[in-house]
Amino acid sequence: MPSQDELFEAVDALLEEEPQLPPPEERARLRETAGITQARLAAVLKTSTQTVKNWENGRSEPKPPRLEAYQRLLKGWAAKYPAHAAPAAPAVAPQPEAPQSFTRVPTVEQDEAEPDIGVAVKPAPERPVRPAARPATSSRRSAAKKAAKPAVDPRFPHGPLAVLDGDGSAYAVGGVVLDCPATTVPELVEWTLRESGLGAPKLNRYGKDSDPLIVLTAAAAVKLGLPERLEGHEQRRSLRLPEDHPVVKQVAKAKWQLTQRGFGPWARIYRKAQGRDRQCVQLAVLSWDALDERSWPGVAEMEPADIARVLGVYAQRVITPRGSTAVSGLELMTALRPPTKAVQDPETGNWVSGHNPGSLGTEPMDPAPPEATPEHPVVVNSGWTGGFLNEEAYQWVRSVDTLSDEECTLPFAVGLDLNTAFLAAAARLVVGLSGPDHFHAPKFNPKIPGSWLADLSHIELDPRLPSPFTPDGSRPTGPAWYQTHTLAYAQQLGYDVHPIEAYLRRETGAYLDPWHDRLKDAYVDTLADMGVTKDLDDAAFLAAMDQHKQNDPALAAVLSAIKATVKGGVGKLRERPQGKHYKEGETWPALSRPTWRPDIRAAVISKARVNMHRKLNNMAKMTGLFPLAVLSDCVVYPSPSESPLDFLPYAASGKPQPGAFRLGPTPGLAKLEGVQPMLWAVDLMEKGLNPARHIKGGDAVLDEGE
């Protein structure tokens, strides 16, 4: 084993052998003093103008044989133009604010003539300043800095993803821009895995690192041989390149593989893992509508640096995107609760793959018949006719006959929206982890997750409130299947519950807890970066929410994506078959996932609906106010003013009353959704339309969960 002194001597000797260059700013001074342009110097050294720029701003260093030639030239200029003959260059060049500022990272030079040498970091071309880069306060500046510069894993120095433009610029997070020499998709995959420094560490000790994501602009897609648009007559999610497309053939010829979804807007290209090292790259093609406008508003039209910022913040706080926000929401569940972990075989002592307690495992499981969908093989093959769970979000409009004269004379209808209501419902939610067992006439136990057949038609509640037992708010008419939370709430209201039969799960756990915690932090932190913090009083909160999207459109897009991740992830738990050629009774791809769990989806929605009714009931008791309509997580109340501050219940101390609707930025608390005239709301109600669906104005329609 060599000593430390021996190693230091060897390193010093190596350093002495390598030609020494002046600092980057001195290189630029010498060239400018000599009257030589960067383009002419590049031509002399047979490299690119951009590479010369990189040498002069410290983004990269030249490699032999150019290193020796460049050193010789600089020495000649230095003899002709000594430093004291010209004004000293500043030690540090001023940097504009992100995303126009670019971080210097140590890396290997990349020349156009040497595509396989390595990676270079280069400054971005001049671009107009985006609104997202405009800091409003010192707190927002520090928050943006925090979002732009997450902790760096040494294995992934350039972050989780990059946005590739047509000129070979790969915009990574934190303002880093990489030189990507690839001109084909296989070259891009090789560069990404070998040289880019992209990727993200696993979210759980038993999980896997996130594969790097390369987002392709339209120009980049065309440069790589892809069509600018992916046209077809099927659903957008089914669009893909034909198998005989040249790019698909290139991928196969280079011995890379595509997943069963083929080469579509979100393409995964991989080889079989070597040991623990995965060989997989995720591509997203912007011009193929990879970023849905509903989930990522305005992002596809942003500059590449801004797209990298938006997706980078999302990747840091949620997960590196793997597809739609719904797909990412589902992937996040598995990433936080990996199905397997290493366990020691007691007989051989070898470490083998074993079940990770608290996860859903590696094998899909059939649902109980009432938990399935009508086309599911379990239902079709068994001839099941016993009915199904109907645990869905509220879509309820109050009968105009129940409106009082006093309510009708109030001037305004005010909509309140619960922040990420499904996410709030997922908190500490106990769900089944094993398969269902069938029971006849079981005693109801509110602690056991499952599906219960019970008759709640005898329960009569105030007609000015929706029934908590049905999505449309109508009174049950006979026996029906309910999830545990719905029956437990009936019990809490003081009614006896006598199930007729049930499908229950013996192994249980709070599977969604880490999912809830990560998404809650992502939501709250992003709102805080936009100026909406927990310490605001209700009036200040309403004012901040009124302006938060204008403060930073990029972070507004991140917030939208986080909300879509929650609802889409819950919806994916019961993904229905896609395509016009599907026939009832056949399996469909989603059924092969352990995360196809309609019972867990039902549990989340049941709890969310029960939470909503509990608040409606408490509001009626505290204030005497009854809602006009409810749609999913939005409720509309008659109000004496345009502000919810005038009808929400507060204690004498000024603090909000617990149990009712409360304003605030955390999941489960409320924000203002919209205000309209009361006459407008009554007119919609008389037509059988839901005011909550349109309370924002402009014919806005709320996302109802899937």
Buried (B, 14 or more C-beta within 10 A) or exposed (E): EEEEEEEEEEEEEEEEEEBEBBEBBBBBBBBBBEEBEBEEBBEEBEBBBBBBBBBBBBBBBBBEEBBEBBBEBBBEBBEEBEBEEEEEBEEEEEEEBBBBBBBBBEBEBBBBEBBEBBBBBBBBEEEEEBEBBEBEEEEBEEBBEEBBBBEBBEEBBBBBBBBBBBBBBBBBBBBBBBBBBBEBBBBBBBBBBEBBBBBBEEBBEBBBBBBBBBBBBBBBBBBBEBBEEBEEEEEEBEBBBEEEBEBBEBBEEBEBEBEEBBBBBBBBBBBEEEEEEBBBBBBBBBBBBBBBEEBBBBBBEBBBBBBBBBBBBBBBBBBBBBBBBBBBBBBBBBBBBBBBBEEEEEEEEEEEEEEBEBBBEEEBBBBBBBBBBEBBBBBBEEEBEEEBBBBBBBBBBBEBEEBEEEBEEBEBBBBBBBBBBBBBBBBEBBBBBBEBEEBEEBEBBEEBBBBBBBBBEEBEBEBBBBBBBBBEBEBBEEBBBBBBBBBBBBEEEEBEBEBEBBBBBEEBBBBBBBBBBBBBEBBBBBBBBBBBBEEBEBEEBBBBBEEBBEBBBBBBBBBBBBBBBBBBBBBBBBBEBBEEEEEEEEEBEBBEBBBBBBBBBBBBBBBBBBBBBBBBBBBBEBBEBBBBBBBBBBBBBBBEEBBBBEBBBBEEEEEBBEBBBBBBBBBBBBBBBBBBEBEBBBEBBEEEBBBBBBBBEEEEEBBBBB
